[in-house]
């Protein structure tokens, strides 16, 4: 069995997590392939010996891998998705962060949950992604032009609002006067969109959410639309450029550029442990059903 390992950082708090994972893989004679930059970090911290195989690009992740294990928070999983892409290799998130709607394996259950996956007693949660194209072309959006959480546009170098003309399947919807606009997948509905007043969608929902960021008009509310909708945005403002983000990847785009957003033809497979379902995670992370008034 071959497993890819990915992380972005090392902290003292993550040392026990990393050691337990490495020990488990060693005992079970699993072939481990580590992302090159993360491997350098582990070597520098003397967490691992030399001689391990590494990968550095998405082209090296293929169907020969059983899964990719991501150590960190939800942001680490979003970056791990850029390696997996359309390979179909599922991602298992080990939570070394804080909130963690995607990284559901907690440090108290690592070996137990890894065994569940090895025994194939898990399920797969398929996650919708969004693709983005820009006219005229923007080179920084050409390589990784998809997002697992959201695509957002926002103002840059100004405190003034921007205007976002929005079209759904070619039909005019609205011109949002706001600090920005978020187009969220169900996975991203518990992220940036939620903090701006958007609804929570379960991962298997076939919908997207359009959420304005601090809109000038208070009647501009979040809108849920079918996920097969093609969304076209045209942004204008007082500055020459505005910001476009795909999850954590941000670039600058010129005013009047046309952005086209639609669902990708592939999905990301997230490994779901029976004891750690999405609904249980919601109750735990959002403290639903608990009285915190005192």
N, C-alpha and C positions, 0 to 999 in steps of 0.2 A: 504494500500500500504506500502511495506517495502523497505527501501533504505539503502544501506551501505555507510558509509562515511569514506574516507581515506585521510590522509595528512602525511607529514614527519616532518614539522617544524611549529613554530609560530614566526611571526615577527610583528612589529607594523603596517607594511603596509598591512598585511593580516587580521588584526582584523576586519575592516569593511566588508570584504568579508565573513568571518566566521559568523559574527553576522547576516548578511542579509540571509545567507543560513539557519542558525538555526531558525531564526524568520519565514522564509517562511515555513519550514517544520512544525513548531509548529502551525502556523495558519491553515495549510491545514491538520492537524491531521495525519501526515505521521509517521509511525513507523520507528525510526532511530536506526541503529545499527552501532556503531563506532569502528574502529580498535583500539585495546587495548592500544597500545603505544601512539597513537594520542589522545585518550581519556584522558590519564594521563597528556599530555601536556595541553589540553584544561582545565582540572580541575585545574592544577597548575596556569594557567593564569586567572582563575576564569571566563572563557568564557562560562562555562556550569555547570549545577548542577549535583550532583551525582544521581545514579539510572538508568542511561542509559544502555541498552544492549550493549555488545561488542563482537567482534570476533578477533581471533588471528591467525587462520590458514586458508588455502584455503578450508579445508574440511567443514568449517562452511558457505561457500558461495555456495548457491544452487539456484535452479529455483524459490524458494519462493521470491527471491529478484527481484524487478522491475528494479533496476540498481545500479551501484556503482558510487558515485560522488567522484572525485579526486580533491583535492584542492592543487594547486601547479603548477609546470611547467611540461614539457614533461617527465622529469626524474621521477617525482612522478607517472605519468601514467604508465611508464614502470614497476615500482614496484607494482602498483595496479594490473597489469596484472598477477603477480605471485599469487595473491589471487583469481582472477577470473578463470584463466586457462581454462579448457574445460567445464565450467558450462554453458556457453552461456549468462551469465549475462552481459548486455552492460555497457560500461564505458562512463561517461560524465565528460570531463575535464574542470574545472574552472581555468582559467589562473591567477595564482598569481605570475608567474615568468616573463620572459622577452620575448623571441622569440615566443615559443609556437606554433608549427605546429600541435600538437595533442590536447593541452588544448585550445580549440577555444572559450570557453565562456569567454568573457571579463567582468571585474568588473562592467562596466556600464550597462550590460544587464542581470544580474544574475536572478532576479525574472522573467523577461519577458521570458527568455529562459527556465527556470525551468518549467514555466507554459506550454510552448509549448511541453515539454517532457511529462508532466503529462497528457496533452490533447492528447497525442500520434500523434502529428503532425510532428514528426521528422522522420528521416530515419536512417538506420543502414549502416555503412561502415565496411565491413568485412576485417580484416587485417590478412595477412599471417604471420605465425611464422616459425622459424627455430629450428630444434632439433639438438642436438650434442651428439655424442657418442665418447668415447675415448678408444683406445686399446694400452696398457693395461688399465684397468679400473682406473679411478681417482675418489675417493670418493666425492670430492668437486663438481663434475659435475653430481652426481647421483640424487640429490634431485630436483633442478630446472635446467633442461637441455634444456631449450628453450629460444629463444630470439625474441622479437618483432621488434627491430631495426636491429641489426646485430650481427654476430659472427665475432670476429677479433682475429688474432694472431699477436704478436709483440715481439720484443727483450726484454730481461731482464738482468739487471746488466751488460750491455755492450754497447759500442758505435758502435760495429761492426754490420754489416748487418746479417740477417739470410737468409737461403735458404728455400723456401717453394715449395716443389714438389706438383703440383696440377693436379688432375685427375677428369674428368667429365664422369660419368657413366662408370667408369673403363678405359677410354681412357686418355692417358697422354696429358695434355694441355701445361704446361710450368713449369719451375723452376724459381720462382720469387726471385731475389736478391734484398732485400728491408728491410726497417725497420719493415714491417709487411704486412698483407693482410686483407682486409675487405670483408666479404660476407654479403651483405645488402639485406633486403626486400624492397619492394616499400615504406613502412612506414619509414624505416631507410634511404632511399635515400636522405632525406633532413637533415640528421645528419652528422655523422662522414664521411661517404662516400662522401658527397657533399664537405666537407672541404678538401678532398684529390683529388678533381677533377672529382668525379663521376657524372653521370647524375641524373636528377630528374625524378622519375617515379610517375605517378598518383597511388593512393592507390589500384585501381581495376586492375592494370596491373598484368598479370600472368608471371612475370619475377623476376629474382634476378640479382644483380650486384656484380661482382668481381672487387674490386678496390685495387691496390697496394698502400702501404704507402711509399712514398719517394723511388721509385725504382731506382736501380743503372743504369739500361738501360732505356733510355727515350722513347724507343719504346714499353715499357710495359704499355699499356693503359687499362682503365676500360673496362670490357666486360659484356654485358647483355646476360643472358642465360635463358632458360625456367625454371619456378619454380618447375618443377617435376624432375629436374636434381639432381642426387646424387653427392655430391662433397666430394672428399677425399684429405686430406692434410697430408703431412709428412714434419715436420720442423726439420732443423738441423742448428747448429751454434757453435760458440766457447765456449759458456757457456753450462752448463748441462741442463738448463731449459729455457723455454720461457713462455710468458704470453698468456692466452686465456681469452677473455672476452665475456660474453653474456649480451649485453646491459651494465649495470653498474656493473655487477658481474664479478669479476676477480679472476682467480686462476693460479697457476703455474703448468706447465706440462713438463715432461721430454723430452729431445731430442729424436727423432726417433719415438715418439708416433704417432699413426695413428688417425687422427680426421675425422669423417664422419658426414657430414652436409646434412640435407634434410628437406623438408617442413613437418611440423607437420600435423597430420590428423584433427586437429581442428583449428579454427580461433578465433580471438578476435573481438567482436562487439564494434565498436566505435559509439556513438550517434552523428549524424550530424544534425545540425540545418539548415533549409533552407537558412537563411540569412548568414550563416557562412560556405560556401562550401570550399573544398580544394583549388579550383582555386582562390577564393577570398582571402584566407589566403596567398597563394603564392604572389599575387599582393601586399598585404599589408605588409607582412614581408620582401619581397625582393625588395620592392619599385619599382616594374615594372611599367613602364609608367610614372614615375615621373622624372623630370629633376633636378638633384642635383648638377649640375656643378658650381653653384654660391654660 
